[in-house]
Amino acid sequence: MGMNILSCKTPDMALKEVRVYLLAYNLIRLLMAQSAFTADIMPRDISFKHCLQLWLLWSQQADTSDDEQLYGLYMLIAQQRVGKRPGRIEPRAVKRRPKAHPLLTVPRPEAQENIRKKWPLEEAKVSAILVRPQFLRRTGLSQMPRPTKCFGCVGL
């Protein structure tokens, strides 16, 4: 349902957004309970995702005041059941891997300007590494003619 990341910036709006998500979640659960009661099955046997998808489709296309259509929606929701899941215990842990790069916390143009300020220093470091004699011997570059300009290097 997109509840993992809040999009607002102020604490009051964050609280409102959490409340709206809780309201939507409980309304879907209520819809599942009503369709389970109508079909005489347990609410745990109904798929939450299937119920959510059907509700979104139905709310866009159907007349919400018609009881026959609502009964049809309940029957459609009750048709998709989840299988028996014995021993279904999931750890409450995040599997998301950390990103290789830090988050962009300043405006993009400011970050680009910071990179431009540091760029000559980074090129000088690369140049200093490439000019060292042990690097030249190890890579076999000492026998090759040295270029006057190299991509990413300064002063070779």
ChimeraX attribute file (.defattr): number of C-alpha atoms within 10 A of each C-alpha:
attribute: neighborCount
match mode: 1-to-1
recipient: residues
	/A:1	8
	/A:2	6
	/A:3	11
	/A:4	6
	/A:5	6
	/A:6	12
	/A:7	10
	/A:8	12
	/A:9	8
	/A:10	8
	/A:11	9
	/A:12	9
	/A:13	13
	/A:14	14
	/A:15	13
	/A:16	12
	/A:17	16
	/A:18	13
	/A:19	12
	/A:20	12
	/A:21	15
	/A:22	13
	/A:23	12
	/A:24	14
	/A:25	16
	/A:26	12
	/A:27	13
	/A:28	17
	/A:29	18
	/A:30	13
	/A:31	20
	/A:32	25
	/A:33	19
	/A:34	18
	/A:35	26
	/A:36	21
	/A:37	14
	/A:38	13
	/A:39	17
	/A:40	10
	/A:41	14
	/A:42	14
	/A:43	20
	/A:44	14
	/A:45	16
	/A:46	22
	/A:47	17
	/A:48	20
	/A:49	12
	/A:50	17
	/A:51	22
	/A:52	20
	/A:53	11
	/A:54	15
	/A:55	16
	/A:56	10
	/A:57	11
	/A:58	15
	/A:59	10
	/A:60	9
	/A:61	8
	/A:62	12
	/A:63	11
	/A:64	12
	/A:65	8
	/A:66	9
	/A:67	10
	/A:68	10
	/A:69	14
	/A:70	16
	/A:71	15
	/A:72	12
	/A:73	19
	/A:74	23
	/A:75	16
	/A:76	15
	/A:77	25
	/A:78	26
	/A:79	16
	/A:80	15
	/A:81	16
	/A:82	12
	/A:83	9
	/A:84	9
	/A:85	7
	/A:86	6
	/A:87	6
	/A:88	6
	/A:89	7
	/A:90	6
	/A:91	5
	/A:92	6
	/A:93	6
	/A:94	6
	/A:95	6
	/A:96	6
	/A:97	6
	/A:98	7
	/A:99	7
	/A:100	6
	/A:101	6
	/A:102	7
	/A:103	7
	/A:104	8
	/A:105	7
	/A:106	9
	/A:107	8
	/A:108	10
	/A:109	9
	/A:110	10
	/A:111	13
	/A:112	11
	/A:113	11
	/A:114	11
	/A:115	12
	/A:116	11
	/A:117	11
	/A:118	10
	/A:119	12
	/A:120	14
	/A:121	11
	/A:122	15
	/A:123	16
	/A:124	15
	/A:125	12
	/A:126	14
	/A:127	17
	/A:128	14
	/A:129	14
	/A:130	16
	/A:131	16
	/A:132	10
	/A:133	12
	/A:134	12
	/A:135	13
	/A:136	15
	/A:137	11
	/A:138	9
	/A:139	11
	/A:140	10
	/A:141	14
	/A:142	14
	/A:143	9
	/A:144	8
	/A:145	7
	/A:146	11
	/A:147	8
	/A:148	9
	/A:149	10
	/A:150	11
	/A:151	6
	/A:152	12
	/A:153	19
	/A:154	16
	/A:155	12
	/A:156	12
